[in-house]
Amino acid sequence: MDKKLLAADICGVGFVAAGAWFMRQLYEWSGHELLGILFGAVNGSIWEACKTLLLPFLIWSVLELLSIRMPLHRFVAAKTAALYLLGFSYILLRLLSFGDVSAAALSLCAATVLSLVLFHAPLPQNALFAPSVVLLFLFVSLYFSLTPFAPHNPVFLDKATGMYGLIPDDLDYGAIALDAMTKSHIFR
């Protein structure tokens, strides 16, 4: 196993954790501007938490490729599979009621291990390069379109507001709390 790649992937776990923390603050820090909408978490949904893991993972993978000089086709195929595993496993674990931190840690470790295993596996990864590039373009388009045009399903639901996607700045959180109390039979 390549010790440089292993060390870089271990450092990548820290980079992704720090990047996820930063991205979760970015929406508030940007004053709800476009930069925060594109790269930050705009609500408390599973998708918004997931995208704060995915972009730092992708950025670290690019930095890793540029600094270590790995074979491009093998590296892109392995990292693309790991990126998708990270997203799908995080969403699945959160839907299964895992906590945010534990789901993120398990998903990130699984993605890192998969990346290392696939990179060193005797698979025809040169043949997987073109589909990997297509999947990366698909990822980018979904990443930027699913926040403003969020589907109405549990992955995109902000449980605090009961809304999907961008939350209006003038939302009355008191009315939401009162509505939740009346639905829970406190006032009945």
N, C-alpha and C positions, 0 to 999 in steps of 0.2 A: 504494500500500500504506500502511496506517495505521502511522505510525512509533511510536505509543504501543504498539500491539499487538505490533509486531516487537520493540521494546525489552523489553516485559514477557515475551514468549516466550523471549528470550535469557536474561533473568534467571531465568526458570522452569527452564532447564536446570541452572543452579547450585543452585536450590532443590531440585530433584528429586535431584541428586547428594548434597547434604548430607542431605536427608531419608532417602535410601536408606542412607547410612552410619549415621545415627542409628537407624533401624529395625532394622538388622542387629545393633546392640548392645542394643537394648531388651529382648529376651527374657532375656538374662543380667542386665542391670541391674535388671530387675523381680523377680529371684529366681524366675523361671519361673512367675510369677503370671498371672492372666487378662489383664491389660493387655498383657503381653509376648506372650502367645499370640495375642491378637486383632490386634495391630499390629506385632509383631516377626517376625523369621525364627526359627522354632523348630528348623530343621535346615538341612542344606546342600543341599537339593534345588533344582532349577531353579525350581519354583513359589514356594518361600519367597523366593528371590532376586528373582523377578519381582514378587511382591507388594510388595516394598520400593521398587520403582519406581512401581508403579501408584497407590498411595495418595498419595504426594507430588505426582504429576502431577495427580490429581483435586483435591487441596487447592489447589494453585497455580492451577488453572483456576477454581475458585470465587473465590479471592482476586482473580484477574485480572478476572473478570466484575464483582465488586463495586467494584473500584477504577477500572476504565476505562469502564464503562458502555457496553458493546457491545450491539448488537441481540441479544436473548436467544435467539431461535429459531435464527439463523445460528450464533451462538457455541456453543450446546449441541450442535447437529448436528456442527459441525466438531471440537469437543473430544471428543465421544463416539467419533467415528471414529478420532481420533488416539489415544485411550486404548486402544481395541481393537487398533490397529496396534502400539502400544507393547508390549502384552502378547504378542500372537501373534508378532511379529518377534523379541522377546527369546527366547521359548521356542524358536522355530525355529533361531535362531542358536546357542543353547546346545546344542541337539540335534545341530547340525552341527559341534560341537566348537570353537566360538569360545570364547575366554576370557570370564570374567564381565565385566570392565571393557570390553573391546572390544564385546561384544554389547550391553551397556547403553548405551554411547556411540552406537553405530550406530542402535539402536532409538529412543533418545530424540531423536536428530537427525531421523530419518525421521518420527517422530510430530509433532515441532515443525513441520517443513516441510509435512506433510500438513495440519495444523491451519491454517496460514497460507494454503495454497492453497485449501482448501475454504471458508474464511471469505470469501475474495474471489472465489470462483468463481461464475459466474452460474447456479447450480443452484437448483431450487425447495426451498431449505432449510427454508422454513416448513412444507412438507409432511413434512419429515424430523424435525420436532421431537418429535412423539408417539412414533415408533419409537425415537428417541434416548433419551427418558425411560424407556421400557420397558427398553432396553438398559442404562441406568444402574442401574435397580433389579435387573436380572439380575446385573450386575457386583457390586453390593453383596452380594447373596445368595451368589454364588459366592465372593467374597472371604472372607467370614466362615465359610463352611461347608467349604471345601476343605482347610483345615488340620486340623481335628479328624477329618474324614471323608475322608481322602486316598485317591483311587483308586490301585490298584496298577498303575502304569505308569511309564516312565522319567522323566517330568516331575516326579513326586512322590517319587522314590526318593532317599534320602540315601545317597550312595555310601560314606560313611565307616562307616555302621552297617548298611547293607542293609535299613533299615526305612523305613516310610512315616508321614507325619504327626508327631504328638507322640512324642518319644523319651523313654522312662522315665528318671527322675532317677537311679535306681540301676543303670543299664546298666553291664555289665562290659566296658569297652573293651579290656581286655587279652585277654579271651576272643575278642573279634571279631578282634583282630590275630592271635592264635594260629590261629584258624580260617582266616583269609586266607592265612597262611603255609603251613598244611597243604594247602590247596587249590592253592597255586601250586607244589607238588611240591618244596618246600625240604626237607621231612623224608622224602621218598620215596627 
